[in-house]
């Protein structure tokens, strides 16, 4: 061990931070720097969805007993036992059966035209989503994003909630039934009011999901210009409702494909004033850069849905399949650093069969994928309102990001993409008590002694091969 580190490690032990393994301490460390005063974007949170009856299945619709329901809720929402996720994405009109083929609308029957008095219905359950929202609120979740896959079929030019189609009244669309734009805006606001009556405040509202795709289940098309057009209809309706909701758009299937929608709204001052958050999915194209948003202090950007492509259940950390936990960890890192996203919302938290979700539901039982722990390494410790800060390291095999929470605690995430163990020697400006958590093939966010702080604001971490190390400074854990 170099002489200059002897004092550092002794000091670290005295602080209770733990010493590094001798073998790792003997290796050459990669140098780097974290500047906790150089703030980038604010983090709104990390989340998931249980639309399309998945919340009902979690709530026991297929035999999952209450004790295991609680275990799954803990895995997804607890900051001590699980991922501590802080955003719940709700599907408006997406509480369908397993093949997503029919919607359960709050206005299932045409009231007689767009100007007729609406005939809303509410079952107080919404495919299990009301129960889940109440549970999430009890765990401390405050961000509820309600997003529509489609308007009711009678409001669209194809007459059905599935197979694409366009909202009647939008430019370029002609329907004998008339202009349903205002009625659809009222429909969305009424959905939020139903949740308000259940004790859940919808904080974010979206009117479209993947408007660039036509699929056999609930779906509806918008062009970028039509999205900007409808924003100008929905915004005033939301304002008059008195509900303090941010509008989101447009949940396009690819991150690159989202750009023209963002640009169309940003280019229209009347549309731009209503949008609080731009939302995109990296299915068709991955995150390769930020969305083209001016004045990001007001308008945030969310990665609002993703799970690895494929049809296989996978519990592994790093098997090269593209469905494993390491893949998710890399995607989170890329989305926050390359994409400057303010939030990361995974697709299903728990689902059925050959799911790409975080948890597999199977009758009375369930299984957990390492994908859960990849997301938990971020969601449990990086809390809503945190700021991403500047971080760099010389070794290209190490992917680093860092964050400062509102309570003053600091978090450093280091993904070692290399196949050998290594060390990182970081300048962090100010020391403090450090705790490390390891996620790899043998560990699931388990506390280790692989980090030490020393004089001069230095931090050294031992990094296992193909692993994610989460370092928390000044935490109260």
JOSUL-V616848 format. One record per backbone hydrogen bond with DSSP energy under -1.0 kcal/mol. NH is the residue of the N-H (numbers start at 1). CO is the residue of the C=O. Records with the same first field share a line. If there is no record, write none. Layout:
BEGIN
NH->CO ; CO
END
This chain:
BEGIN
5->2
9->5
10->6
11->7
12->8
13->9
14->10
15->11
16->13
17->12
25->21
26->22
27->24
30->423
32->425
33->392
34->427
35->390
38->35
39->37
40->388
43->386
44->342
45->342
47->344
48->87
49->347
54->51
55->50
56->127
57->53
58->54
59->55
60->57
61->56
63->60
69->65
70->66
71->67
72->68
73->69
74->70
75->71
76->72
77->73
78->74
82->78
83->75
85->76
86->46
87->46
88->143
89->48
90->145
92->147
96->94
100->97
116->113
121->106
129->126
130->125
132->128
133->129
134->130
135->131
136->132
137->133
138->134
139->135
140->137
141->136
145->88
146->204
147->90
148->206
149->92
155->152
156->153
157->166
163->215
168->155
170->167
173->170
178->175
180->168
184->180
185->181
186->182
187->183
188->184
189->185
190->186
191->187
192->188
193->189
194->190
195->191
196->192
197->193
199->196
200->195
203->144
204->144
205->246
206->146
210->251
213->210
218->100
219->161
221->165
222->211
227->223
228->224
229->225
230->226
231->227
232->228
233->230
234->230
235->231
237->233
238->234
239->235
240->236
241->237
245->243
246->203
248->205
249->277
251->279
255->285
258->254
259->256
262->258
263->259
264->260
265->261
266->262
267->263
268->265
272->268
273->269
274->271
276->247
277->247
278->300
279->249
280->302
281->252
283->253
284->253
293->291
298->295
299->295
300->276
302->278
303->343
304->280
325->316
326->317
328->324
329->325
330->326
331->327
332->328
333->329
334->330
335->331
336->332
337->333
338->334
339->334
341->335
342->301
344->45
345->303
346->47
347->306
349->49
351->359
355->353
358->348
359->349
360->367
361->351
362->365
365->362
367->360
369->358
372->369
374->370
375->371
376->372
377->373
378->375
379->375
380->376
382->378
385->43
386->383
387->404
388->41
389->402
390->38
392->33
394->31
398->395
399->415
401->413
403->411
404->387
405->409
408->405
410->473
411->403
412->471
413->401
414->469
415->399
416->467
417->397
422->463
424->461
425->30
426->459
427->32
428->457
435->472
437->470
438->446
439->468
440->443
446->438
448->436
452->460
454->458
458->454
459->426
460->452
461->424
462->450
463->422
466->418
468->439
469->414
470->437
471->412
472->435
473->410
474->433
END
